[in-house]
Every structure is written in structure tokens, then in C-alpha cells.
């Protein structure tokens, strides 16, 4: 790639031939480390080489402040605002919370005071695409996203092969300890709600830099908010033994990457694939923009 100064807030990612997906032995570790069976993670295999063209990627997820500028300039209404509710995790499951939106993270009584540099949440895929178009950008493909997260060589977390809760905004960072399984996560969630109420646990973008950054200096590629990509959720190869729920999502869902502040270390890995309904928006999901390099 020739010398190029990227626009402010973006990083130029060089072209490369990159291993995408997790090695089989990593799935062996996952099976031993947590309670879900192998078919839940088999969609990360087989690991395969992909040619990736050079591209630009936002260093940080899009913030509330940046999204507010877009809304002010365009008059845009998000999907959550149109339908009158957003998804908020309550005492034990997701709730359709009336009035919850990017402006009001937990409902009409909440606002963005002190949260302007946090990533915008409650955005559906079409909301993310609308912002990207306004900014002259686009969503990253799933392959671009993963390459930017782990760099030229596979690693399970952006910073390396050893999980470190001090480098990332996730459930175990909030808990201050490892979380063993789903029941343990529920205990943590009850404690979180007792301590913080219904305030979403996002943090200002870049708060965990540089320790949590990817090899390209991209922040928040693990945790904080799960991020939309431009890619339809598909298997990497025919015949992969995925869980039937994942099989039903093939060709129907959008791939979401990175995990969010509510997730465990397993869901914020660089190869973890989440199948998301393009119409859904939650208080733990956001996005960042990519762009093609100009022809020079």
C-alpha cells in the first residue's frame, strides 16, 4: 500500500492474505472452558485463508455525539423510535422497553447525560447503514472486521492469547473475577443491577486503549458494544456441524462481531460470530464504519 494519510479517526488497514476463523484446537479449549457444546462454536471453522484488500476502519465505535450530529443534520429516526421500543435486558431476559432508544437508553426517563462519548446503542442495521452513508462510509464486511481485530495472525483477543479483564469492557471486567457459567453470569447480572440499576455498562470509546487495542491500533474490537457488519451470516464451508439454531440463521441473519459489555470472555473473542436479526437493536449493540481507500 502506498503512503497514505487516513482521515481523522480512521486507520488504514493494509491488504493481506489472512487466516479467518478459529483453529480446531481453539474450539477444543472452548469446549473444556465453558458449558456450551462444540456445535455452538463450530461456525468459526474451518479456519481458511482470505485475500483482503486494503481498507479504512474507524478507530472507535460511533459515539452518541457523532450520531447526534447525523440526526440533527438529517432528521433521521431510528427503527426503535419508529416502533416505540428498544430491547433492554431486565431481571432475567430481554424486554421490549417502551420509549427506549439511542436517546433514552433505558426508557423515557433516561438520557445521555455524561454519555456523549460512549458508543451509540439501540441501532438496527439500517440505522448503522444510514449513518455510514451520511458520513460517506460503509459498514465493514465480516472478514474485514476480523482481520482488523486480530491482525495478520490469529489470536483469540485483540491484544493476544491470554484473556485480561483489565483490557476490555465485558461482564468479567465489571465482576472483577472470572465468571464460570450461565448460572454464575445470572448471579453477576443480579449484582450488577443491584449496584447500577438499569444503567447500561458502556464506557467511553477508547477507554481501554492502548492495552486493549488490536495490532492495528483499533480500540474496542472486544467488548463495549457488539458491532454490525455488512455480511450475511453464512457457514464458512458446507457440512459444518453447527447447532440447529445457527443452521436456521444461515442466509437470514446479519453477522455481529466483538461482543458487548454484558458478554463473557468467550463471546468477545476475535472469531466469535453472532447471528443477529437486522431489524433488532439493543442496549448492548452499536457499530463502526469502514471505507474504501481512494484510488491514488
HELIX and SHEET records of a PDB file:
HELIX    1   1 UNK A   24  UNK A   33  1                                  10    
HELIX    2   2 UNK A   38  UNK A   40  5                                   3    
HELIX    3   3 UNK A   42  UNK A   44  5                                   3    
HELIX    4   4 UNK A   64  UNK A   74  1                                  11    
HELIX    5   5 UNK A   79  UNK A   83  1                                   5    
HELIX    6   6 UNK A  125  UNK A  134  1                                  10    
HELIX    7   7 UNK A  142  UNK A  150  1                                   9    
HELIX    8   8 UNK A  165  UNK A  167  5                                   3    
HELIX    9   9 UNK A  171  UNK A  175  1                                   5    
HELIX   10  10 UNK A  182  UNK A  196  1                                  15    
HELIX   11  11 UNK A  244  UNK A  249  1                                   6    
SHEET    1   A 4 UNK A  10  UNK A  13  0                                        
SHEET    2   A 4 UNK A  55  UNK A  58 -1                                        
SHEET    3   A 4 UNK A 289  UNK A 292 -1                                        
SHEET    4   A 4 UNK A 138  UNK A 139 -1                                        
SHEET    1   B 2 UNK A  16  UNK A  20  0                                        
SHEET    2   B 2 UNK A  48  UNK A  52 -1                                        
SHEET    1   C 2 UNK A  85  UNK A  89  0                                        
SHEET    2   C 2 UNK A  94  UNK A  98 -1                                        
SHEET    1   D 4 UNK A 274  UNK A 276  0                                        
SHEET    2   D 4 UNK A 254  UNK A 257 -1                                        
SHEET    3   D 4 UNK A 226  UNK A 232 -1                                        
SHEET    4   D 4 UNK A 285  UNK A 286  1                                        
END                                                                             
